[in-house]
């Protein structure tokens, strides 16, 4: 896969159906963290707010969402139906994205990053 320099470039690399889901996810994150900056980090779309907030990525059969291990742990019951690992979850392309849950996770991560910032001041 080609290396994208922007999130728009990254999303354009995927088939239409995947692009639509990636754009849905991006919009949900933007609405939940409007002050966060977008960038590419670890070759993935990333939202940054006083540190990495969340990453996401497209794959052949799923959308990967990476809200750090703390984001996964805080919502482990709600995420139990999805494949995942310590800091990631896979949303199948054959299902609707759980946008309400994604927004909750992003807002949780915003609070977490702001708490760390305030602790260090």
C-alpha positions as CSV (number, residue, x, y, z in Angstrom):
1,X,0.0,0.0,0.0
2,X,1.2,3.5,-0.8
3,X,2.0,5.7,2.1
4,X,-0.5,8.5,2.5
5,X,0.5,11.9,3.9
6,X,-3.1,13.0,4.8
7,X,-6.2,11.3,6.0
8,X,-7.9,12.2,2.8
9,X,-5.2,10.5,0.8
10,X,-5.4,7.4,3.0
11,X,-9.1,7.0,2.6
12,X,-8.9,7.4,-1.2
13,X,-6.8,4.3,-1.3
14,X,-9.8,2.0,-0.4
15,X,-12.8,0.7,-2.3
16,X,-16.0,2.7,-2.2
17,X,-17.7,0.7,0.6
18,X,-14.6,0.9,2.8
19,X,-14.2,4.6,2.1
20,X,-17.7,5.3,3.2
21,X,-17.1,3.5,6.6
22,X,-13.8,5.2,7.1
23,X,-15.4,8.6,6.5
24,X,-18.3,7.7,8.9
25,X,-15.7,6.8,11.5
26,X,-13.7,10.0,10.9
27,X,-16.8,12.2,11.2
28,X,-17.8,10.5,14.5
29,X,-14.4,11.1,15.9
30,X,-14.3,14.7,14.7
31,X,-17.7,15.3,16.4
32,X,-16.6,13.8,19.6
33,X,-13.2,15.5,19.7
34,X,-13.5,18.7,17.6
35,X,-10.4,20.2,19.1
36,X,-8.2,17.2,18.1
37,X,-5.7,17.5,15.2
38,X,-5.7,15.0,12.4
39,X,-2.5,13.5,11.2
40,X,-1.0,10.3,9.9
41,X,1.0,8.4,12.5
42,X,2.2,4.8,12.3
43,X,0.9,5.0,8.7
44,X,-2.7,5.3,10.1
45,X,-5.2,8.1,10.4
46,X,-4.7,9.5,13.9
47,X,-6.5,12.1,16.0
48,X,-4.1,13.9,18.4
49,X,-5.0,15.9,21.5
50,X,-2.1,16.4,23.9
51,X,-0.9,13.0,22.7
52,X,-2.4,10.3,20.5
53,X,-6.1,10.1,21.1
54,X,-7.2,7.3,18.6
55,X,-6.1,5.7,15.4
56,X,-8.1,3.9,12.8
57,X,-7.3,1.9,9.7
58,X,-9.0,0.1,6.8
59,X,-8.5,-3.5,6.0
60,X,-9.9,-6.0,3.5
61,X,-12.7,-7.3,5.9
62,X,-12.8,-4.8,8.8
63,X,-12.1,-1.3,10.1
64,X,-9.5,-1.3,12.8
65,X,-10.1,1.2,15.7
66,X,-7.3,1.8,18.2
67,X,-8.4,3.8,21.2
68,X,-5.4,2.6,23.4
69,X,-5.6,-0.2,25.9
70,X,-7.4,2.1,28.4
71,X,-10.1,2.9,25.9
72,X,-10.7,-0.8,25.2
73,X,-10.7,-1.8,28.9
74,X,-13.2,1.0,29.8
75,X,-15.7,-0.3,27.3
76,X,-14.8,-4.0,27.3
77,X,-18.4,-5.2,27.8
78,X,-19.8,-3.1,24.9
79,X,-16.9,-4.3,22.7
80,X,-17.1,-8.0,23.7
81,X,-18.9,-8.9,20.5
82,X,-16.0,-7.7,18.3
83,X,-12.6,-9.2,17.7
84,X,-9.9,-7.2,19.3
85,X,-6.7,-7.1,21.3
86,X,-5.3,-5.1,24.2
87,X,-5.5,-1.7,22.4
88,X,-7.6,-2.4,19.3
89,X,-11.0,-3.6,18.0
90,X,-12.1,-4.8,14.6
91,X,-15.5,-3.6,13.2
92,X,-16.5,-6.0,10.3
93,X,-17.2,-4.3,7.0
94,X,-20.4,-6.3,6.7
95,X,-22.0,-4.6,9.8
96,X,-22.9,-1.0,10.6
97,X,-20.3,0.9,12.6
98,X,-21.3,1.3,16.3
99,X,-21.1,5.1,16.0
100,X,-22.7,5.8,19.4
101,X,-20.2,3.6,21.1
102,X,-17.3,5.0,19.1
103,X,-18.3,8.5,20.2
104,X,-18.4,7.4,23.8
105,X,-14.9,5.9,23.6
106,X,-13.5,9.0,21.9
107,X,-15.0,11.3,24.5
108,X,-13.5,9.0,27.2
109,X,-10.1,9.3,25.6
110,X,-10.4,13.1,25.4
111,X,-11.1,13.2,29.2
112,X,-8.2,10.9,29.8
113,X,-5.7,12.9,27.8
114,X,-6.9,16.2,29.3
115,X,-6.6,14.7,32.8
116,X,-3.0,13.7,32.1
117,X,-2.3,17.2,30.8
118,X,-3.7,18.8,33.9
119,X,-1.8,16.4,36.1
120,X,1.4,17.5,34.5
121,X,0.8,21.2,34.8
